[in-house]
């Protein structure tokens, strides 16, 4: 008996002459897990991490990115704070504006001194023995003089910093200069040159005639030394505080802050050179303050008398100490990048009578 399986009603199937094709299921290959191999493959993608880190800063915004970069560049992490260098200088320098000697302007006038009256009588002279701690400016004030030129000229002083205790000085009774009459000089010509009235010249020298003799000495009341002569006599011939090669990276004046870009006044010179370069006193004087500030890092302030102070900042090391007396050219510290700094350099500020002076005008 023929058995027929009925599937789908096909005659071929019913006749038993059809066979279903062989169906094979896909093979699933199971591999073993090797941890070392997996770590090796992950490591090949590690170079992408810095890119991901930079991308991560974008949501923070430009200010946040600047803050993060600044905190790395600046050891004190000053972030986006606008640093007022002038505030620090005003606070520090004002303490010493008149600490040793008098404040004297470019024409030799002593700050706060009352004008000496030009008494219409012959000028007289007194002798004064210099005491320890006295300055030429202080002596001038003591005798009622307003201009330091008077004592400098009367005594032929070449450098006021070399006046010593025990030295005897001649002090005129009023401000003015003693000159020697040269061929061709007239009272009228001398009056015009020095801005002194003819009558005052006659009175100061007890003269009854306008006639002058070659070689005759005259005291010209109210006259003063020219600025260049006075500057030399005041010992204001400055030296550069770095003796090796350096690069000027920032002048004295307005500039953009190196970290924040905020425009502000830069009170001095930035002189770039390697860390450890010796720093020298630009002028002789007394170290009035040395310490550390978040702006200037390790710094030293020197008082030079006559209203001058200098500040040396960003030192890697301070060699001089508060109270030290230093000579011009004496080593006071080493160049560094401490405080608010982008790299090793010396910041040099010059103050006179409480005001910033461009150091380039002193060392040219």
C-alpha positions in Angstrom: 0.0 0.0 0.0 1.5 3.4 -1.0 1.4 6.0 1.6 1.2 9.6 0.3 1.9 12.6 2.5 -0.2 15.5 1.6 1.7 18.8 1.8 0.4 21.7 -0.2 -1.6 19.5 -2.7 1.2 19.1 -5.2 1.0 16.0 -7.4 4.8 15.5 -7.3 4.6 15.5 -3.5 1.7 13.1 -3.6 3.6 10.8 -5.9 6.6 10.8 -3.6 8.9 12.1 -6.2 9.9 15.4 -4.4 12.4 15.9 -1.7 12.8 19.1 0.5 16.1 20.9 0.1 18.5 20.6 3.0 18.5 23.8 5.2 21.6 24.6 7.2 21.4 27.1 10.1 24.2 29.7 10.3 27.1 28.7 12.4 27.8 30.9 15.5 31.5 31.0 16.2 32.3 31.7 19.9 35.7 33.1 20.6 37.5 33.3 23.9 38.1 36.8 25.6 41.7 37.9 26.0 42.1 40.9 28.4 45.6 41.8 27.2 44.4 42.0 23.6 41.5 44.3 24.6 43.8 46.7 26.5 46.1 46.9 23.5 43.2 47.9 21.3 42.0 50.5 23.8 45.5 52.0 24.0 45.6 52.7 20.3 42.9 55.3 20.9 44.5 57.1 23.8 46.0 59.8 21.5 42.5 61.1 21.1 42.1 62.0 24.8 43.8 65.5 24.5 41.3 66.4 21.7 38.4 65.3 24.0 39.9 67.4 26.8 40.0 70.5 24.6 36.5 69.9 23.4 35.4 69.6 27.0 36.5 73.3 27.6 34.1 74.6 25.0 30.9 74.5 27.2 32.7 76.5 29.9 33.1 79.5 27.6 36.1 81.6 26.8 36.4 83.1 30.2 36.5 79.7 31.9 39.1 78.5 29.4 41.3 81.5 30.1 40.9 80.9 33.9 42.1 77.3 33.5 45.0 78.2 31.3 46.1 81.1 33.6 46.0 79.0 36.7 48.6 76.7 35.0 50.7 79.6 33.7 50.6 81.6 36.9 51.8 79.8 40.0 49.6 82.0 42.2 46.4 81.2 40.2 45.3 84.8 39.9 42.6 83.8 37.4 40.9 86.6 35.6 41.4 89.2 38.3 42.7 92.5 36.9 45.8 93.2 38.9 46.4 96.9 39.7 50.2 97.2 39.9 49.9 100.9 40.6 48.0 100.3 43.8 50.8 98.1 45.1 53.4 100.7 44.1 51.5 103.6 45.6 51.1 101.7 48.9 54.7 100.6 49.1 56.5 103.6 47.7 54.5 106.2 49.5 55.9 104.9 52.8 59.4 105.9 51.8 58.9 109.0 49.6 60.8 111.2 52.1 62.6 108.5 54.1 66.2 109.6 53.4 66.7 113.1 52.1 64.3 115.6 50.6 62.0 115.4 47.7 63.6 117.5 45.0 62.2 118.3 41.5 64.2 118.5 38.3 65.0 122.1 38.8 66.4 121.5 42.3 63.5 122.9 44.2 62.9 121.3 47.6 59.3 120.2 48.1 57.5 122.1 50.9 60.3 124.6 51.5 59.3 128.2 51.8 60.7 130.6 49.3 63.7 132.4 50.6 63.1 136.1 50.6 65.5 138.1 48.6 66.6 140.6 51.2 67.8 143.7 49.5 71.2 143.7 51.1 74.5 142.1 50.5 74.5 138.3 50.6 76.3 136.8 53.6 77.7 133.3 54.2 77.7 130.9 57.1 79.7 127.8 57.7 78.1 124.5 58.6 79.7 121.2 59.7 77.8 118.3 58.2 76.3 116.0 60.9 75.8 112.2 60.6 72.5 111.5 58.7 72.2 115.0 57.2 71.6 115.5 53.5 72.3 118.5 51.3 68.6 119.0 50.9 68.0 118.9 54.6 70.7 121.4 55.2 69.3 123.8 52.6 65.9 123.6 54.3 67.5 124.2 57.7 68.9 127.5 56.5 65.7 128.6 54.8 66.8 127.9 51.2 64.4 126.5 48.6 66.8 125.3 45.9 69.6 122.8 46.4 71.6 124.4 43.6 72.6 127.2 46.0 74.7 124.9 48.3 76.0 122.7 45.4 77.3 125.7 43.5 78.7 127.6 46.5 80.7 124.6 47.5 81.6 123.2 44.1 80.0 119.8 45.0 80.5 117.3 42.2 78.2 114.6 43.7 75.9 115.2 46.7 76.2 111.5 47.6 79.8 112.0 48.4 79.2 114.8 51.0 80.4 113.3 54.3 79.9 113.7 58.0 82.3 116.3 59.4 82.7 118.2 56.1 82.3 122.0 56.3 80.0 123.7 53.8 79.5 127.3 53.0 75.8 128.4 53.1 74.7 131.6 51.4 72.0 133.7 53.1 69.6 133.4 50.1 69.1 131.2 47.0 71.3 131.9 44.0 74.5 131.1 42.3 78.0 132.6 42.5 79.5 133.3 39.1 82.8 134.8 37.8 82.6 137.7 35.4 84.0 136.9 31.9 85.1 139.2 29.2 82.1 140.9 27.6 79.7 140.3 30.5 77.4 143.1 31.5 74.9 143.5 34.4 72.1 143.7 31.9 73.2 140.6 30.1 73.7 138.6 33.3 70.2 139.8 34.4 68.6 138.5 31.3 70.5 135.2 31.3 69.5 134.3 34.9 66.2 136.1 35.2 67.4 138.2 38.1 66.5 141.9 38.3 69.4 144.3 37.9 68.6 145.9 41.3 68.7 142.6 43.1 72.1 141.8 41.6 73.4 145.2 42.7 72.0 144.8 46.2 73.2 141.2 46.7 76.7 142.3 45.8 76.6 145.7 47.4 77.5 147.4 44.1 77.1 151.1 43.4 78.0 150.9 39.7 77.0 148.9 36.7 80.6 148.5 35.7 82.1 145.0 36.0 85.7 143.7 36.0 86.8 140.5 34.4 87.3 137.8 37.1 85.0 139.6 39.5 82.8 137.3 41.6 79.0 138.0 41.6 76.2 136.4 43.5 73.1 136.1 41.3 70.0 135.9 43.6 67.4 133.4 42.5 69.6 131.8 39.9 69.9 128.0 39.7 72.0 125.3 38.0 70.8 124.0 34.6 69.1 120.5 34.8 72.0 118.6 33.3 74.5 120.0 35.6 72.2 119.5 38.6 71.5 115.9 37.6 75.2 115.1 37.5 75.7 116.8 40.9 72.8 114.9 42.4 74.5 111.6 41.4 71.7 110.7 39.1 73.8 109.0 36.5 72.0 105.6 36.4 73.3 102.2 35.5 71.4 99.4 33.8 70.5 96.8 36.5 71.4 93.9 34.2 75.0 93.6 33.0 74.4 90.6 30.6 72.3 90.5 27.4 68.6 91.1 28.0 65.5 91.7 25.8 63.0 94.5 26.4 59.6 92.8 26.5 57.4 95.6 27.8 58.0 99.3 28.1 56.7 101.8 30.7 53.2 102.9 29.7 49.8 101.6 28.8 49.5 98.0 27.6 47.2 95.0 27.6 47.6 92.7 30.6 49.6 89.6 29.6 46.9 87.3 31.1 43.6 89.1 30.9 44.2 91.5 28.0 42.7 94.3 30.2 44.4 97.6 29.3 46.3 99.1 32.2 49.4 101.2 33.0 52.7 99.2 33.2 54.9 101.2 35.7 58.3 100.2 34.5 60.4 98.0 32.2 60.2 94.2 31.7 63.7 92.9 30.9 63.7 89.3 29.8 66.8 87.1 30.5 67.5 83.6 31.9 66.5 82.7 35.5 69.4 83.2 37.9 70.9 86.2 36.0 72.3 88.7 38.6 70.4 91.9 39.3 72.4 95.0 40.4 71.4 98.3 42.1 71.0 100.9 39.4 72.0 103.6 41.9 73.4 103.5 45.4 71.1 103.7 48.4 69.4 101.9 51.2 67.2 98.8 50.9 64.0 99.9 52.5 61.8 96.9 51.8 62.2 93.4 50.6 59.6 90.7 50.5 57.1 88.8 48.5 53.9 90.0 46.8 51.4 88.2 44.6 52.2 90.8 41.9 56.0 91.2 41.9 56.9 87.9 43.6 60.2 88.4 45.4 61.0 92.1 45.2 63.4 94.7 46.6 62.8 98.5 47.0 65.8 100.8 47.3 65.7 104.4 48.4 68.4 106.5 46.7 67.6 109.8 48.4 66.4 113.0 46.8 63.0 111.5 46.2 64.2 108.5 44.1 63.2 104.9 44.8 63.5 101.8 42.6 61.7 98.5 42.7 63.1 95.2 41.3 60.5 92.4 40.9 60.0 88.8 40.0 63.3 87.7 41.6 64.0 84.0 42.0 66.1 85.0 45.0 66.7 88.2 47.1 70.3 88.7 48.1 70.0 92.1 49.8 67.9 92.6 53.0 66.0 95.4 54.5 68.3 98.0 56.0 71.3 97.1 53.8 73.2 100.0 52.2 74.2 99.1 48.7 76.5 100.7 46.2 75.7 101.3 42.5 76.4 98.1 40.7 76.1 95.9 43.8 74.3 92.6 43.4 70.9 92.6 45.1 69.1 89.5 43.7 68.6 87.0 40.8 66.2 87.1 37.9 63.2 84.8 38.2 59.5 84.4 37.3 57.8 84.7 40.7 54.5 86.5 41.2 52.3 87.7 38.3 54.7 86.6 35.5 54.7 84.8 32.2 58.4 84.0 32.2 61.8 84.9 33.7 62.5 88.6 33.6 63.3 91.6 35.8 60.6 94.2 36.3 62.3 97.5 37.1 60.3 100.6 38.3 61.7 104.0 39.1 59.8 106.4 41.3 60.6 110.1 42.0 58.6 112.0 44.6 55.8 109.5 44.4 55.5 109.5 40.6 56.6 106.9 38.1 59.6 107.8 35.9 60.3 105.9 32.7 63.6 104.1 33.3 64.6 104.5 29.7 64.9 108.2 30.2 67.5 107.6 32.9 69.7 105.1 31.2 69.9 106.5 27.6 
